Amino acid sequence: MFLSVLTANLLVVNLHVKLYKAERGRSSRTLPRIGQAHRETADGERLQPGGHDRFWLLGTARSFSADTGMAECLLIARHSPPANEPRATFVVLSGQPKNTLEGELAAQAINRVIAGPGLTRLEDGPFGGSRIMLGETLVGQALDCPIPAEGAWQMVGVKDVTLAQTAHQITSGRLWIEGMASQPSVLIPVCAIGDVMERLGPHHLDITGAQEKSDGLPQGPFEKLDGVPAGAAYPCLWSHDSSRERRLIVQPDTHCLVRQVGGRVPPALQERAETRWATATRAHYGCDLQFNSQSLIIAMTQERAIGGRAWPSVVFANADHEYAFALWSNSTLGLLCHWWMSNKTQRGRGTTTVTSIPAITTLDVRALSNAQHLQAQSAFERLSGLRLLPFDQIDEDEGRAELDRNLLVDVLGLDPALCEPGGSMERLRRKLATEPQIHGSKRTRVVFTPEGETTTPRTDRL
């Protein structure tokens, strides 16, 4: 169990979410877990970057709403003028205090660490945070982090601080995992997905939405039907089915027909259907990712297909770039980037939206040579028959390790030692597999059989 606390001048840590002090000028809200608070309170008040000089984010090890099943916290903040560089201190406790006295002592230790010199920053490298000690016992770590102007507060919901620091380094194009030497730097060309794609989507309602628009026609030009008959003109990849998404190539699960209005298809609706079909592609991004059941972030279809609600399309100007993009997204580094930026409010899940996907870090496929793209295509085709375990079993997934080696060594030309047994990439996979947000305390593991797959119990998770 662990507690993630966002704090500046924290007064009391109380795991039962009781507030021991009140101070004039504070405002408080009960929010969805603020890792994805979207900088907005429950009643729509916008939390401006730097607009509060003190934050308290309090909650149990993982407190879930009885109504929504979403993680919640208590946010207490004091309004202040915006800062030039909005930052906050995140505190991750390694366990729940056993009583109020221990919580009080932990709060005092947190205050001492924050008030002291040299508070560790997210940008400092994968060495963990400033240690919070009770005597000789390590009870947590504190980390000074920048607060992004938009999107997630990524540090909330993270147990292993070094993973956060590695994720931050990746966003700057550097692979730096705990235990790796700081020099020479291992550099990887990266950028935001929005920088390399031509477009994303469209939204699923713009495909099949039945709401009538101002022109008298439905929002979506298509109606969706289950299955994909031979010769279907508009195949779709719409929903998640983890058991059929273990390989890099996934078959479409539905198909569309152009809607009829009054027994015929109006020309305007035909044009709208053609526009939507123009976004059909092979690469599709998994929005509603369940870490502890699913194996793919990017699903590739054999032929072009419309991307539906769970799998919006990622369209590239050069379709040859899809292979390197798919390898990266389904690699350990792709998981790290998605996990870092995803919505962490639900146990074992890392969801995102069509508006937030463009901000996720990915391999800059524009920086690869033609030879590297050919190598990526060859690697993809070679690996497409491998079955990949769910992400919560990434530490025991030989297929994922092979994918990592093909991407990092064969395509990007990095040192093979990174991917050797006991090497840095294996360490990274082990770290990710122990993150509570990824495993969600799942008590079973998937085991592949010649006939398909089965599950077996596991007792190593709380």
C-alpha positions in Angstrom: 0.0 0.0 0.0 1.2 3.5 -0.6 -0.2 7.1 -0.4 0.5 9.8 -2.9 0.3 13.3 -1.4 0.7 16.6 -3.2 1.7 19.1 -0.7 3.3 22.5 0.0 3.8 23.1 3.7 1.8 20.0 4.6 0.4 20.3 8.2 -1.0 16.8 8.9 -1.1 13.5 7.1 -4.2 11.7 8.2 -5.1 8.5 6.4 -8.7 8.7 7.4 -9.0 12.1 5.6 -9.7 14.1 8.7 -8.6 17.7 8.6 -6.9 18.8 11.8 -6.3 22.4 11.0 -8.3 25.1 9.2 -6.8 28.3 7.9 -8.5 31.4 6.5 -8.2 31.7 2.7 -8.4 28.0 2.0 -10.8 26.4 -0.4 -11.5 22.7 -0.4 -13.1 20.2 -2.8 -13.5 16.5 -3.0 -12.3 15.6 -6.5 -11.6 12.7 -8.7 -8.0 11.6 -8.1 -6.2 14.7 -9.1 -3.7 12.8 -11.2 -6.2 13.6 -13.9 -8.0 16.5 -12.3 -7.9 18.5 -15.6 -7.2 21.4 -13.4 -10.9 21.8 -12.7 -12.9 21.4 -9.6 -16.1 19.5 -9.4 -18.3 22.6 -9.8 -16.3 23.8 -12.8 -13.9 26.2 -11.1 -10.7 26.3 -13.0 -7.4 25.6 -11.0 -5.0 28.0 -12.7 -1.3 27.1 -12.8 0.4 28.8 -10.0 -2.9 30.2 -8.7 -2.5 28.5 -5.4 0.6 28.7 -3.3 -0.3 25.8 -1.0 -1.9 22.5 -1.9 -2.9 19.6 0.3 -3.9 16.4 -1.4 -5.1 13.9 1.1 -6.5 10.4 0.7 -6.2 6.8 1.8 -3.9 4.4 0.1 -6.5 4.3 -2.6 -9.9 5.6 -1.7 -12.6 4.8 -4.3 -16.0 6.3 -4.6 -18.9 3.9 -3.9 -20.9 5.5 -6.7 -18.4 5.7 -9.5 -15.5 3.3 -8.5 -13.1 6.2 -9.2 -10.3 7.1 -6.9 -10.9 10.3 -4.9 -8.9 12.7 -2.8 -9.4 15.8 -0.7 -7.8 18.9 -2.2 -7.2 21.9 0.0 -5.6 25.0 -1.6 -5.0 28.6 -0.8 -5.4 31.1 -3.7 -2.4 33.2 -4.6 -1.0 35.1 -7.6 0.3 32.8 -10.4 4.0 31.8 -10.2 6.4 32.0 -13.2 7.0 28.2 -13.0 4.2 26.5 -11.1 5.6 23.5 -9.1 4.4 21.3 -6.3 5.9 18.8 -3.9 4.6 15.3 -4.2 5.0 12.9 -1.3 4.7 9.1 -1.7 4.4 7.2 1.5 5.6 3.6 1.5 2.8 2.5 3.8 -0.3 3.6 5.6 0.5 4.9 9.1 -0.9 2.6 11.7 -2.4 5.3 13.9 -2.9 9.0 14.3 0.4 9.5 16.2 2.4 7.8 13.4 0.6 10.1 10.9 1.5 13.1 12.9 5.2 12.1 13.1 5.2 11.4 9.3 3.7 14.9 8.7 6.4 16.5 10.8 9.1 14.6 8.9 7.5 15.7 5.6 7.7 19.3 6.8 11.3 19.0 7.7 12.2 17.5 4.3 10.3 20.2 2.4 11.8 23.0 4.5 15.3 21.7 4.2 17.8 22.4 1.4 18.1 20.4 -1.8 14.7 18.9 -2.2 15.0 16.4 -5.0 13.4 17.4 -8.3 11.7 15.3 -11.0 14.3 16.5 -13.5 17.3 15.3 -11.4 17.5 11.7 -12.7 16.3 8.3 -11.6 17.6 8.3 -8.0 14.3 8.6 -6.1 13.0 11.5 -4.0 14.2 13.1 -0.9 14.0 10.4 1.8 11.4 10.8 4.6 12.7 9.0 7.7 11.2 8.1 11.1 14.3 7.2 13.0 16.0 4.7 10.8 12.9 3.7 8.9 12.2 5.0 5.4 8.5 6.0 5.4 8.3 7.8 2.1 9.9 10.1 -0.4 9.2 13.7 -1.5 9.7 15.1 -5.0 9.5 18.6 -6.4 7.8 18.6 -9.7 6.6 21.1 -12.3 2.8 21.3 -12.8 1.8 21.2 -16.5 -0.3 24.0 -17.9 -2.7 21.5 -19.3 -3.5 17.8 -18.8 -2.6 15.3 -16.1 -0.7 15.8 -12.9 1.3 12.8 -13.8 3.0 12.1 -10.5 -0.2 11.4 -8.6 -0.9 7.7 -8.4 2.8 6.7 -8.8 4.5 4.4 -6.3 8.1 4.1 -7.6 9.5 7.6 -7.9 12.3 6.5 -10.1 9.8 5.4 -12.7 8.4 8.9 -12.8 11.9 10.3 -13.2 12.7 7.8 -16.0 9.4 8.8 -17.7 10.3 12.5 -17.5 13.7 11.8 -19.0 12.1 9.9 -21.9 10.0 12.9 -22.7 13.2 14.8 -23.2 14.7 12.1 -25.5 16.9 10.4 -23.0 16.7 6.8 -21.8 17.9 6.8 -18.2 16.7 4.0 -15.9 17.7 3.5 -12.3 21.0 1.8 -12.2 22.2 3.1 -15.6 25.4 5.2 -15.8 24.6 8.9 -16.3 27.2 9.0 -19.1 27.3 8.4 -22.0 23.7 9.5 -22.4 21.4 7.1 -24.3 19.5 9.3 -26.6 16.3 8.4 -28.5 14.5 10.8 -31.0 11.1 11.5 -29.5 8.2 13.9 -29.9 4.5 14.2 -29.2 2.2 11.9 -31.1 0.5 15.1 -32.4 3.8 16.1 -34.1 4.1 13.0 -36.3 0.6 12.1 -37.1 -1.5 13.7 -39.8 -4.7 13.4 -37.9 -6.5 11.4 -35.2 -10.0 10.1 -35.0 -12.7 11.1 -35.8 -14.7 10.9 -32.6 -17.0 7.9 -32.6 -20.1 10.0 -32.6 -19.0 11.6 -35.8 -19.0 8.0 -37.3 -22.3 6.5 -35.9 -24.0 9.3 -33.8 -27.7 9.4 -34.6 -28.4 12.9 -33.3 -29.9 15.1 -36.0 -27.8 18.1 -36.9 -28.9 21.5 -38.1 -29.0 20.3 -41.7 -31.5 17.7 -40.8 -29.1 14.8 -41.2 -27.6 12.5 -38.5 -24.3 13.5 -37.0 -22.7 10.1 -38.0 -23.2 9.0 -41.6 -22.9 5.3 -40.7 -24.8 2.7 -38.7 -22.7 0.0 -37.1 -23.3 -3.7 -37.4 -21.6 -6.6 -35.6 -19.2 -8.8 -37.6 -17.3 -8.3 -40.8 -18.8 -10.1 -43.8 -16.7 -10.8 -46.8 -16.5 -7.8 -49.0 -17.6 -5.3 -46.3 -16.9 -1.8 -47.6 -16.4 -0.1 -44.3 -14.7 -2.5 -41.7 -14.2 -1.1 -38.2 -12.2 -1.8 -35.1 -14.6 -0.6 -32.5 -14.4 -2.4 -29.1 -12.0 -4.1 -26.8 -11.8 -7.8 -26.5 -8.6 -8.6 -24.7 -8.5 -12.3 -25.6 -8.4 -11.4 -29.4 -5.9 -8.6 -28.9 -2.8 -10.5 -27.9 -1.0 -10.1 -31.2 0.2 -7.0 -33.0 -2.3 -7.5 -35.8 -6.0 -7.4 -34.8 -9.0 -8.2 -37.0 -11.8 -5.7 -37.3 -14.8 -6.6 -35.2 -17.7 -4.7 -36.9 -18.6 -3.0 -40.1 -20.6 0.0 -41.1 -23.3 0.8 -43.6 -24.2 4.3 -44.8 -27.4 5.4 -43.1 -30.6 5.8 -45.0 -32.9 8.8 -44.4 -36.4 8.3 -45.6 -35.5 5.1 -47.4 -32.6 6.6 -49.4 -29.1 7.9 -48.9 -28.9 11.7 -49.3 -25.9 13.0 -51.4 -24.7 15.1 -48.4 -24.6 12.0 -46.2 -22.7 10.1 -49.0 -20.1 12.9 -48.9 -19.9 12.7 -45.1 -19.4 9.0 -45.3 -16.6 9.4 -47.8 -14.9 12.0 -45.5 -15.1 9.6 -42.6 -13.8 6.7 -44.6 -10.8 8.8 -45.7 -9.6 8.6 -42.0 -9.5 4.7 -42.2 -6.0 3.4 -41.5 -4.2 0.4 -40.1 -2.9 1.9 -36.8 -5.4 2.4 -34.0 -4.7 3.7 -30.5 -6.3 2.0 -27.4 -8.2 4.7 -25.4 -9.8 2.5 -22.7 -6.7 0.6 -21.7 -7.0 -1.9 -18.9 -3.4 -2.6 -17.9 -4.2 -5.9 -16.2 -6.1 -7.5 -19.0 -5.0 -6.0 -22.3 -1.8 -6.4 -24.2 -1.8 -3.6 -26.9 -1.6 0.1 -27.0 -1.6 0.2 -30.8 -3.6 -2.4 -32.7 -2.7 -2.8 -36.4 -5.4 -4.1 -38.8 -4.3 -6.1 -41.8 -6.2 -3.7 -44.1 -7.5 -0.2 -43.6 -10.4 0.1 -41.1 -12.3 2.8 -39.3 -11.2 3.3 -35.7 -14.1 3.3 -33.3 -14.8 4.3 -29.7 -12.0 2.2 -28.1 -9.6 2.3 -31.0 -9.5 5.8 -32.7 -7.4 5.8 -35.9 -3.9 7.4 -36.0 -3.4 8.6 -39.6 0.1 9.1 -40.9 1.0 11.0 -44.1 3.4 8.1 -44.9 1.8 4.8 -44.1 5.3 3.2 -43.8 5.7 5.1 -40.5 3.0 2.9 -38.9 5.4 0.0 -38.3 7.9 1.9 -36.1 5.1 3.7 -34.4 3.3 0.4 -33.5 6.6 -1.2 -32.3 7.3 1.8 -30.0 3.8 2.1 -28.7 3.6 -1.6 -27.7 7.1 -1.7 -26.3 8.0 -1.2 -22.6 8.9 2.4 -23.4 5.5 2.9 -25.1 3.8 1.6 -22.0 5.8 3.9 -19.8 4.8 6.9 -21.9 1.2 6.0 -22.0 1.0 5.2 -18.2 2.8 8.5 -17.4 0.2 10.6 -19.3 -2.9 8.5 -18.8 -5.9 9.0 -16.6 -5.2 7.0 -13.3 -8.5 7.5 -11.6 -9.6 3.8 -11.9 -7.8 0.8 -10.5 -5.7 -1.0 -13.1 -6.7 1.3 -15.9 -4.9 4.0 -17.9 -7.5 5.7 -20.1 -7.1 8.6 -22.4 -9.1 10.6 -25.0 -8.8 11.6 -28.6 -8.0 15.1 -27.4 -5.2 14.0 -25.0 -3.5 11.3 -27.2 -1.6 13.9 -29.3 0.3 15.0 -26.2 1.7 11.5 -25.4 5.4 11.0 -26.1 6.3 8.7 -28.9 9.2 7.8 -31.2 9.9 10.6 -33.7 9.4 8.4 -36.8 10.4 11.3 -39.0 14.0 11.1 -37.7 14.4 7.5 -38.8 16.2 6.6 -42.1 14.5 4.6 -44.9 16.7 1.7 -43.8 15.4 2.0 -40.2 11.8 2.0 -41.4 12.4 -1.1 -43.5 14.0 -2.7 -40.4 10.9 -1.7 -38.4 8.6 -3.3 -40.9 10.7 -6.4 -41.0 10.7 -6.6 -37.2 6.9 -6.0 -37.0 6.2 -8.8 -39.5 8.5 -11.1 -37.7 6.9 -10.4 -34.3 3.3 -10.2 -35.5 2.7 -13.9 -34.7 3.9 -13.6 -31.1 1.3 -13.5 -28.3 1.9 -10.8 -25.8 0.8 -11.0 -22.1 -1.3 -8.3 -20.4 0.8 -5.3 -19.4 0.6 -6.2 -15.7 2.7 -9.3 -16.6 5.3 -7.4 -18.5 8.0 -8.6 -16.2 7.5 -12.2 -17.3 6.6 -11.6 -21.0 9.2 -13.0 -23.3 7.4 -11.6 -26.3 7.6 -8.1 -25.0 11.3 -8.5 -24.2 11.8 -9.6 -27.8 9.9 -6.7 -29.1 12.0 -4.3 -27.0 15.2 -5.8 -28.3 14.0 -5.6 -31.9 13.1 -1.9 -31.5 16.0 -0.7 -29.4 18.8 -2.7 -30.9 17.8 -3.7 -34.4 15.9 -0.5 -35.4 17.4 2.2 -33.2 20.9 0.8 -33.0 21.3 1.1 -29.2 23.7 -1.0 -27.1 22.5 -4.6 -27.0 23.4 -4.7 -23.3 20.3 -2.7 -22.5 18.2 -5.7 -23.5 20.3 -8.5 -22.1 18.9 -10.6 -19.2 19.4 -8.6 -16.0 19.8 -5.5 -18.0 18.2 -2.1 -17.7 15.1 -2.9 -19.8 14.4 -6.0 -17.8 14.6 -3.8 -14.6 12.2 -1.3 -16.1 9.7 -4.1 -16.9 9.9 -5.3 -13.3 9.3 -1.9 -12.0 6.3 -1.3 -14.2 4.8 -4.7 -13.2 4.8 -3.7 -9.5 3.0 -0.4 -10.0 -0.4 -0.7 -8.2 -2.0 1.4 -11.0 -0.9 -1.2 -13.5 -1.6 -4.4 -11.7 -4.7 -3.2 -9.9 -4.2 -6.0 -7.3 -5.2 -8.5 -9.9 -5.0 -12.0 -8.3 -4.7 -14.1 -11.5 -2.2 -14.4 -14.3 -2.9 -15.2 -18.0 -1.2 -18.4 -19.2 -1.0 -19.2 -22.9 -1.9 -22.7 -24.0 -1.8 -24.3 -27.5 -5.6 -23.9 -27.6 -5.7 -20.3 -26.5 -5.3 -19.0 -22.9 -6.3 -19.7 -19.4 -5.8 -18.1 -16.0 -4.1 -19.3 -12.8 -4.2 -17.8 -9.3 -1.4 -15.6 -7.9 -0.8 -14.8 -4.3 2.0 -12.2 -4.6 -0.3 -9.1 -4.8 -2.2 -7.4 -2.1 
